[in-house]
């Protein structure tokens, strides 16, 4: 009977130890599940951030493409303007030459007018002398 009593006590102690072990295991399993839920939540947040970053990168790439197109259009327009400026520069040079020719013609005309007046004065002077002789 002593053996049975001792076996019973050992069995009770083992049962208590087993219960404590099960409770500790349950606590560990709960911690693992909580950690897994936390990791899952963090992965969801990281996935969201990665998606937002990818969207922002795509938008930046699109903006860069737009800027490249605008830059190309600006370069083309600048080339056209440079062509027009060169054309205007040529026309300005031609106008300057025309103005110089006109100025030379005006100077020659003024000189002719001056010579004409002198000739008229001389003619009148001769006419007056001739009249006085007659």
C-alpha positions as CSV (number, residue, x, y, z in Angstrom):
1,X,0.0,0.0,0.0
2,X,2.9,2.2,0.7
3,X,4.0,1.6,-2.9
4,X,0.5,2.6,-4.2
5,X,0.5,5.7,-2.1
6,X,3.9,6.7,-3.3
7,X,2.9,6.0,-6.9
8,X,-0.2,8.1,-6.4
9,X,1.8,11.0,-5.0
10,X,4.3,10.7,-7.8
11,X,1.4,10.6,-10.3
12,X,-0.1,13.7,-8.7
13,X,3.2,15.5,-8.8
14,X,3.7,14.5,-12.4
15,X,0.2,15.7,-13.2
16,X,0.9,19.0,-11.5
17,X,4.2,19.3,-13.4
18,X,2.5,18.4,-16.6
19,X,-0.2,21.0,-16.0
20,X,2.4,23.6,-15.3
21,X,4.3,22.6,-18.5
22,X,1.1,22.8,-20.5
23,X,0.4,26.3,-19.2
24,X,3.9,27.4,-20.0
25,X,3.6,25.9,-23.4
26,X,0.3,27.6,-23.9
27,X,1.9,30.9,-22.9
28,X,4.8,30.3,-25.3
29,X,2.4,29.4,-28.1
30,X,0.4,32.6,-27.4
31,X,3.6,34.6,-27.5
32,X,4.6,33.0,-30.8
33,X,1.1,33.6,-32.3
34,X,1.2,37.2,-31.1
35,X,4.7,37.6,-32.6
36,X,3.5,36.1,-35.9
37,X,0.5,38.5,-35.9
38,X,2.9,41.4,-35.3
39,X,5.2,40.3,-38.1
40,X,2.1,39.9,-40.4
41,X,1.0,43.4,-39.5
42,X,4.5,44.8,-40.1
43,X,4.7,43.0,-43.5
44,X,1.4,44.6,-44.5
45,X,2.7,48.1,-43.5
46,X,5.9,47.5,-45.4
47,X,4.0,46.2,-48.5
48,X,1.9,49.4,-48.4
49,X,5.0,51.5,-48.1
50,X,6.7,49.7,-51.0
51,X,3.6,50.1,-53.2
52,X,3.4,53.9,-52.3
53,X,7.1,54.2,-53.1
54,X,6.7,52.4,-56.4
55,X,3.8,54.7,-57.3
56,X,5.9,57.8,-56.4
57,X,8.8,56.5,-58.5
58,X,6.5,55.9,-61.5
59,X,5.1,59.5,-61.1
60,X,8.7,60.8,-61.0
61,X,9.6,58.9,-64.1
62,X,6.5,60.3,-65.8
63,X,7.4,63.8,-64.8
64,X,11.0,63.3,-66.1
65,X,9.6,62.1,-69.4
66,X,7.3,65.2,-69.6
67,X,10.3,67.5,-68.7
68,X,12.4,65.9,-71.5
69,X,9.6,66.5,-74.0
70,X,9.2,70.1,-72.9
71,X,13.0,70.6,-73.0
72,X,13.1,69.2,-76.5
73,X,10.3,71.5,-77.6
74,X,12.1,74.4,-76.0
75,X,15.3,73.6,-77.8
76,X,13.4,73.4,-81.1
77,X,11.8,76.7,-80.5
78,X,15.1,78.2,-79.5
79,X,16.6,76.9,-82.8
80,X,13.7,78.6,-84.7
81,X,14.2,81.8,-82.9
82,X,18.0,81.7,-83.6
83,X,17.1,81.3,-87.3
84,X,14.7,84.3,-87.2
85,X,17.3,86.4,-85.4
86,X,19.9,85.5,-88.0
87,X,17.4,86.5,-90.7
88,X,16.6,89.8,-89.0
89,X,20.3,90.4,-88.6
90,X,20.8,90.0,-92.3
91,X,17.8,92.3,-93.1
92,X,19.2,94.9,-90.6
93,X,22.6,94.8,-92.5
94,X,20.7,95.3,-95.8
95,X,18.8,98.2,-94.3
96,X,22.0,99.8,-93.0
97,X,23.5,99.6,-96.5
98,X,20.3,101.0,-98.0
99,X,20.4,103.9,-95.4
100,X,24.1,104.5,-96.4
101,X,23.2,104.7,-100.1
102,X,20.2,107.0,-99.3
103,X,22.5,109.2,-97.2
104,X,25.0,109.3,-100.1
105,X,22.2,110.2,-102.6
106,X,21.0,112.9,-100.3
107,X,24.5,114.3,-99.9
108,X,25.0,114.2,-103.7
109,X,21.6,115.9,-104.1
110,X,22.5,118.6,-101.6
111,X,25.7,119.2,-103.4
112,X,23.9,119.4,-106.8
113,X,21.5,121.9,-105.2
114,X,24.4,123.9,-104.0
115,X,26.1,123.8,-107.4
116,X,22.8,124.6,-109.0
117,X,22.4,127.7,-106.8
118,X,25.9,128.8,-107.6
119,X,25.3,128.3,-111.3
120,X,22.0,130.3,-111.0
121,X,23.8,133.1,-109.2
122,X,26.5,133.2,-111.8
123,X,23.9,133.1,-114.6
124,X,22.0,136.0,-113.0
125,X,25.3,137.9,-112.6
126,X,26.1,137.3,-116.2
127,X,22.6,138.3,-117.2
128,X,22.8,141.5,-115.2
129,X,26.2,142.3,-116.8
130,X,24.8,141.6,-120.2
131,X,21.8,143.8,-119.6
132,X,24.0,146.6,-118.4
133,X,26.0,146.4,-121.6
134,X,23.0,146.4,-123.8
